Protein backbone atom coordinates (compact mmCIF):
# COMPACT_ATOMS: atom_id res chain seq x y z
CA UNK A 1 0.00 0.00 0.00
CA UNK A 2 1.61 3.26 -1.16
CA UNK A 3 -1.26 5.62 -0.34
CA UNK A 4 -2.81 5.89 3.12
CA UNK A 5 -5.49 8.47 2.34
CA UNK A 6 -6.90 9.39 -1.06
CA UNK A 7 -9.40 12.26 -1.28
CA UNK A 8 -11.48 12.73 -4.41
CA UNK A 9 -13.49 15.93 -4.81
CA UNK A 10 -14.46 16.36 -1.15
CA UNK A 11 -16.90 19.22 -0.52
CA UNK A 12 -18.76 20.11 2.66
CA UNK A 13 -21.57 22.63 3.00
CA UNK A 14 -23.11 24.05 6.16
CA UNK A 15 -26.19 25.69 4.73
CA UNK A 16 -24.92 28.45 2.47
CA UNK A 17 -21.40 28.18 3.84
CA UNK A 18 -19.02 25.94 1.90
CA UNK A 19 -16.37 24.72 4.35
CA UNK A 20 -14.60 22.57 1.74
CA UNK A 21 -14.72 22.88 -2.03
CA UNK A 22 -13.70 19.97 -4.25
CA UNK A 23 -10.59 18.98 -2.30
CA UNK A 24 -8.46 16.17 -3.76
CA UNK A 25 -5.02 14.93 -2.73
CA UNK A 26 -3.17 11.78 -1.62
CA UNK A 27 -1.21 11.02 1.55
CA UNK A 28 1.76 8.68 0.87
CA UNK A 29 2.44 5.86 3.32
CA UNK A 30 5.26 6.66 5.72
CA UNK A 31 4.92 10.42 5.32
CA UNK A 32 4.37 13.15 7.87
CA UNK A 33 1.62 15.01 6.03
CA UNK A 34 0.73 18.51 7.16
CA UNK A 35 -2.66 20.02 6.36
CA UNK A 36 -1.74 23.68 6.61
CA UNK A 37 -3.92 26.75 6.58
CA UNK A 38 -5.16 29.73 8.56
CA UNK A 39 -7.83 29.20 11.20
CA UNK A 40 -11.16 28.61 9.46
CA UNK A 41 -9.62 27.11 6.34
CA UNK A 42 -11.39 23.75 6.70
CA UNK A 43 -8.62 21.63 8.22
CA UNK A 44 -10.65 20.23 11.14
CA UNK A 45 -13.67 19.65 8.90
CA UNK A 46 -11.50 17.61 6.54
CA UNK A 47 -10.17 15.47 9.39
CA UNK A 48 -13.70 15.01 10.74
CA UNK A 49 -14.85 13.67 7.37
CA UNK A 50 -11.89 11.31 7.19
CA UNK A 51 -12.80 9.89 10.61
CA UNK A 52 -16.55 9.63 9.86
CA UNK A 53 -17.43 12.28 12.42
CA UNK A 54 -18.81 14.35 9.54
CA UNK A 55 -20.24 13.34 6.17
CA UNK A 56 -19.12 15.10 3.00
CA UNK A 57 -21.74 16.86 0.91
CA UNK A 58 -20.08 15.49 -2.22
CA UNK A 59 -16.95 13.51 -3.02
CA UNK A 60 -15.39 10.30 -1.75
CA UNK A 61 -12.21 9.01 -0.15
CA UNK A 62 -10.32 5.81 0.55
CA UNK A 63 -8.40 4.87 3.68
CA UNK A 64 -5.45 2.51 3.36
CA UNK A 65 -6.63 1.64 -0.14
CA UNK A 66 -10.13 0.65 0.97
CA UNK A 67 -13.53 2.23 1.28
CA UNK A 68 -13.90 3.75 4.77
CA UNK A 69 -15.37 1.42 7.39
CA UNK A 70 -15.18 0.79 11.13
CA UNK A 71 -12.68 -2.02 10.60
CA UNK A 72 -10.42 0.14 8.43
CA UNK A 73 -10.50 2.94 10.98
CA UNK A 74 -9.26 0.58 13.69
CA UNK A 75 -5.84 1.04 12.13
CA UNK A 76 -5.93 4.77 12.84
CA UNK A 77 -5.01 6.52 16.11
CA UNK A 78 -6.42 10.01 16.65
CA UNK A 79 -5.86 13.15 18.68
CA UNK A 80 -8.57 15.64 17.73
CA UNK A 81 -9.16 17.74 20.82
CA UNK A 82 -7.51 18.95 24.01
CA UNK A 83 -6.63 15.89 26.12
CA UNK A 84 -9.64 14.88 28.23
CA UNK A 85 -8.59 12.54 31.01
CA UNK A 86 -9.60 12.04 34.63
CA UNK A 87 -7.59 14.64 36.56
CA UNK A 88 -7.34 12.69 39.82
CA UNK A 89 -6.27 9.41 38.23
CA UNK A 90 -2.74 8.50 37.23
CA UNK A 91 -1.53 8.52 33.65
CA UNK A 92 -1.36 4.74 33.79
CA UNK A 93 -4.93 4.36 35.04
CA UNK A 94 -6.24 6.81 32.46
CA UNK A 95 -4.64 4.78 29.68
CA UNK A 96 -6.06 1.54 31.04
CA UNK A 97 -9.54 3.09 30.93
CA UNK A 98 -8.88 4.31 27.36
CA UNK A 99 -7.78 0.81 26.36
CA UNK A 100 -10.93 -0.70 27.86
CA UNK A 101 -13.12 1.77 25.96
CA UNK A 102 -11.26 1.10 22.69
CA UNK A 103 -11.23 -2.64 23.27
CA UNK A 104 -7.56 -2.84 22.37
CA UNK A 105 -4.12 -2.12 23.76
CA UNK A 106 -4.79 -3.34 27.32
CA UNK A 107 -1.33 -4.94 27.49
CA UNK A 108 0.44 -1.98 25.84
CA UNK A 109 0.07 0.70 28.51
CA UNK A 110 3.67 0.58 29.73
CA UNK A 111 5.08 0.36 26.21
CA UNK A 112 3.19 3.40 24.92
CA UNK A 113 4.10 5.36 28.05
CA UNK A 114 7.74 4.55 27.37
CA UNK A 115 7.42 5.65 23.74
CA UNK A 116 6.17 9.08 24.81
CA UNK A 117 8.74 9.32 27.63
CA UNK A 118 6.20 9.18 30.48
CA UNK A 119 6.94 5.77 31.98
CA UNK A 120 8.68 7.33 34.99
CA UNK A 121 5.57 9.41 35.69
CA UNK A 122 2.97 6.73 35.10
CA UNK A 123 1.74 6.74 38.72
CA UNK A 124 1.52 10.55 38.91
CA UNK A 125 -1.94 12.07 38.78
CA UNK A 126 -2.92 13.63 35.46
CA UNK A 127 -3.48 17.01 37.13
CA UNK A 128 0.23 17.18 38.04
CA UNK A 129 1.32 16.89 34.39
CA UNK A 130 2.54 19.88 32.39
CA UNK A 131 0.60 20.77 29.24
CA UNK A 132 3.25 19.05 27.13
CA UNK A 133 3.01 15.90 29.24
CA UNK A 134 -0.78 15.91 28.95
CA UNK A 135 -0.48 16.12 25.18
CA UNK A 136 2.06 13.28 25.17
CA UNK A 137 -0.32 11.17 27.25
CA UNK A 138 -3.02 11.82 24.64
CA UNK A 139 -0.62 10.65 21.94
CA UNK A 140 0.11 7.56 24.05
CA UNK A 141 -3.63 6.88 24.07
CA UNK A 142 -3.69 7.22 20.27
CA UNK A 143 -0.88 4.64 20.08
CA UNK A 144 -2.88 1.96 21.91
CA UNK A 145 -3.44 -0.93 19.50
CA UNK A 146 -0.31 0.06 17.52
CA UNK A 147 -2.11 1.82 14.63
CA UNK A 148 -0.29 2.30 11.34
CA UNK A 149 -1.75 5.78 10.83
CA UNK A 150 -1.98 8.68 13.29
CA UNK A 151 -4.19 11.74 12.81
CA UNK A 152 -3.51 14.81 14.95
CA UNK A 153 -5.47 18.08 14.93
CA UNK A 154 -3.23 20.99 15.99
CA UNK A 155 -1.01 18.78 18.20
CA UNK A 156 1.00 21.70 19.64
CA UNK A 157 -1.89 24.11 20.12
CA UNK A 158 -1.66 26.02 23.40
CA UNK A 159 1.73 24.61 24.40
CA UNK A 160 4.72 26.61 25.58
CA UNK A 161 7.99 26.40 23.61
CA UNK A 162 9.23 23.45 25.69
CA UNK A 163 5.98 21.53 25.14
CA UNK A 164 6.05 22.32 21.41
CA UNK A 165 9.60 20.99 21.14
CA UNK A 166 8.62 17.81 23.00
CA UNK A 167 5.71 17.07 20.67
CA UNK A 168 7.76 17.80 17.57
CA UNK A 169 10.49 15.41 18.66
CA UNK A 170 7.89 12.76 19.45
CA UNK A 171 6.32 13.12 15.99
CA UNK A 172 9.75 12.73 14.37
CA UNK A 173 10.39 9.64 16.49
CA UNK A 174 7.05 8.07 15.52
CA UNK A 175 7.75 8.80 11.86
CA UNK A 176 11.09 7.00 12.12
CA UNK A 177 9.19 3.99 13.49
CA UNK A 178 7.27 3.85 10.22
CA UNK A 179 4.03 5.52 11.25
CA UNK A 180 2.15 7.65 8.75
CA UNK A 181 1.18 10.89 10.48
CA UNK A 182 -1.47 13.30 9.22
CA UNK A 183 -1.57 16.55 11.17
CA UNK A 184 -3.52 19.75 10.78
CA UNK A 185 -1.75 22.96 11.74
CA UNK A 186 -1.86 26.71 11.20
CA UNK A 187 1.79 27.01 12.25
CA UNK A 188 4.29 27.28 9.42
CA UNK A 189 7.20 26.53 11.71
CA UNK A 190 5.60 23.26 12.78
CA UNK A 191 5.14 22.05 9.21
CA UNK A 192 8.59 23.26 8.18
CA UNK A 193 10.30 21.29 10.96
CA UNK A 194 8.41 17.98 11.01
CA UNK A 195 6.45 17.40 7.79
CA UNK A 196 7.59 15.69 4.60
CA UNK A 197 4.45 16.56 2.62
CA UNK A 198 1.87 19.32 2.82
CA UNK A 199 -1.55 20.40 1.56
CA UNK A 200 -2.40 24.09 1.87
CA UNK A 201 -6.03 25.14 2.39
CA UNK A 202 -7.63 28.57 2.36
CA UNK A 203 -11.36 29.03 2.97
CA UNK A 204 -11.99 25.42 1.97
CA UNK A 205 -10.01 25.63 -1.27
CA UNK A 206 -6.96 23.45 -1.88
CA UNK A 207 -4.20 25.80 -3.04
CA UNK A 208 -1.33 23.32 -3.36
CA UNK A 209 -0.34 19.79 -2.31
CA UNK A 210 2.81 17.69 -2.57
CA UNK A 211 6.28 17.29 -1.09
CA UNK A 212 7.22 20.17 1.22
CA UNK A 213 10.28 21.04 -0.85
CA UNK A 214 8.19 21.25 -4.00
CA UNK A 215 5.25 23.18 -2.57
CA UNK A 216 6.97 25.56 -0.19
CA UNK A 217 10.40 26.15 -1.71
CA UNK A 218 10.80 27.02 -5.35
CA UNK A 219 13.77 29.37 -5.53
CA UNK A 220 17.33 29.85 -4.35
CA UNK A 221 18.30 33.40 -3.53
CA UNK A 222 21.88 34.71 -3.59
CA UNK A 223 22.36 37.92 -1.63
CA UNK A 224 25.36 39.91 -2.81
CA UNK A 225 26.82 43.33 -2.20
CA UNK A 226 29.83 45.43 -3.18
CA UNK A 227 31.00 49.00 -2.68
CA UNK A 228 29.95 49.89 -6.24
CA UNK A 229 26.40 48.53 -6.56
CA UNK A 230 25.85 49.94 -10.04
CA UNK A 231 28.87 48.09 -11.43
CA UNK A 232 27.90 44.95 -9.48
CA UNK A 233 24.44 44.95 -11.06
CA UNK A 234 25.96 45.41 -14.52
CA UNK A 235 28.35 42.49 -13.98
CA UNK A 236 25.64 40.20 -12.56
CA UNK A 237 23.24 41.06 -15.40
CA UNK A 238 25.79 39.60 -17.81
CA UNK A 239 26.27 36.47 -15.70
CA UNK A 240 22.99 34.78 -16.65
CA UNK A 241 21.10 31.73 -15.37
CA UNK A 242 18.93 33.68 -12.95
CA UNK A 243 15.20 34.34 -13.16
CA UNK A 244 15.25 37.91 -11.85
CA UNK A 245 17.17 40.41 -9.71
CA UNK A 246 15.86 42.59 -6.89
CA UNK A 247 17.39 45.44 -4.91
CA UNK A 248 17.47 44.94 -1.13
CA UNK A 249 18.76 46.76 1.92
CA UNK A 250 21.92 44.63 1.78
CA UNK A 251 22.58 45.06 -1.95
CA UNK A 252 21.12 42.74 -4.58
CA UNK A 253 19.09 39.53 -4.46
CA UNK A 254 19.59 37.20 -7.43
CA UNK A 255 16.90 34.50 -7.84
CA UNK A 256 17.60 31.06 -9.32
CA UNK A 257 15.64 27.81 -9.79
CA UNK A 258 16.19 25.48 -6.86
CA UNK A 259 19.61 23.83 -6.88
CA UNK A 260 21.16 25.96 -9.63
CA UNK A 261 22.74 28.79 -7.61
CA UNK A 262 26.54 28.54 -7.44
CA UNK A 263 28.23 30.85 -4.91
CA UNK A 264 31.82 30.09 -5.87
CA UNK A 265 31.20 30.59 -9.58
CA UNK A 266 29.40 33.89 -8.98
CA UNK A 267 32.17 35.13 -6.71
CA UNK A 268 34.79 34.22 -9.33
CA UNK A 269 32.78 35.91 -12.10
CA UNK A 270 32.54 39.13 -10.14
CA UNK A 271 36.25 39.11 -9.26
CA UNK A 272 37.22 38.45 -12.89
CA UNK A 273 35.17 41.49 -13.89
CA UNK A 274 36.70 43.86 -11.36
CA UNK A 275 34.13 43.63 -8.55
CA UNK A 276 35.12 42.50 -5.07
CA UNK A 277 32.12 41.28 -3.11
CA UNK A 278 31.74 42.27 0.53
CA UNK A 279 28.67 40.09 1.05
CA UNK A 280 27.74 36.74 -0.50
CA UNK A 281 25.08 34.46 0.97
CA UNK A 282 22.75 31.72 -0.30
CA UNK A 283 19.19 31.74 1.00
CA UNK A 284 16.06 29.75 0.32
CA UNK A 285 12.80 31.54 -0.23
CA UNK A 286 11.31 31.54 3.26
CA UNK A 287 8.40 29.28 4.04
CA UNK A 288 6.57 32.26 5.45
CA UNK A 289 6.88 34.31 2.26
CA UNK A 290 5.75 31.36 0.15
CA UNK A 291 2.78 30.72 2.43
CA UNK A 292 1.86 34.40 2.29
CA UNK A 293 1.99 34.30 -1.50
CA UNK A 294 -0.35 31.30 -1.61
CA UNK A 295 -2.89 32.33 1.02
CA UNK A 296 -2.61 36.09 1.25
CA UNK A 297 -2.41 35.74 5.05
CA UNK A 298 0.36 35.87 7.61
CA UNK A 299 0.82 32.89 9.89
CA UNK A 300 1.68 32.59 13.54
CA UNK A 301 5.15 31.21 14.11
C-alpha positions, 0 to 999 in steps of 0.5 A: 500500500503506497497511499494511506489516504486518497481524497477525491473531490471532497466538498462540505456545505453548512447551509450556504457556507461551503467549508470545503470545495472539491478537495483532492489529494493523496497522503503517501504511506510513511509520510508526515503530512501537514494540512496547513492553513489559517484558522477557518480554512477547513482543516478540522472539517477535513479530518472530521470527514476522514474519521466519519465524524462528519459526512461530505456533501459530495466527493469520496475518499479511501483509507489505506486503499479501501472504502472507509469502514469501522474495521479500516478505521481501527488502524488509525489513532487520533488526537482531535481535541484537548486531552480529556482525562480524569484529573485525579487518576494517574496517567497509567490508570487513564490509559487503562480506561482508554484501552478498555473503551477502545477494546484494544491495547490493554497490554500496551500501557507501559510500552506506549508510556515509554514511547512518549517518555512518560513511563517514569511518571505513570503513577503521577496524577494527570493534574500534576502533568505539564501541558506538554506531558498531557499532550504526550499522554493523549498521543500515548492513548492514540498509540494503543493498538499500535495503529499504522496511521496517526491523525492529529489536529493541531497537536502543539496548540496552546503549548509553551515552547518546551511543550512544542519541542517535546511534541515535535520530537515525538512526531519525528520519532514516531515517523522513524518507526514507520508511522504515517502521520497526518496533522492539521496545523496553522503554524508554518514553523511546525510544518517546516520542521516535522512534515515531509508533505503538505496540503495548503487550504484557504477558505476550503479551497486546496491551493497546493499539495505535494512534497514540502520542498516542491510546494513551499520552496521554489527558488534559491536566492543569492544575496550579494553586495559590493561598494559599487552597486551599479557596477555589481548589477551590470556584472551580474546582469551579464552572468545569466542563469537567474530568473530575476534580480531585486534590490534589497537593503543589503545590496542585490538579491539574485533569484535562481531555480532550486539547486542551480545557484553557485556561490563560488562561480558567482564570486569568481565571475565578479572578481574576474570582472573587477568587482570584489564582493563584501557580502555573498550568501545563499538563502532559500525563499522563506516558508513564510513568504511562500505561504503568504503568496499562496494564502494572502495571510500571515501565519503565527510562528 
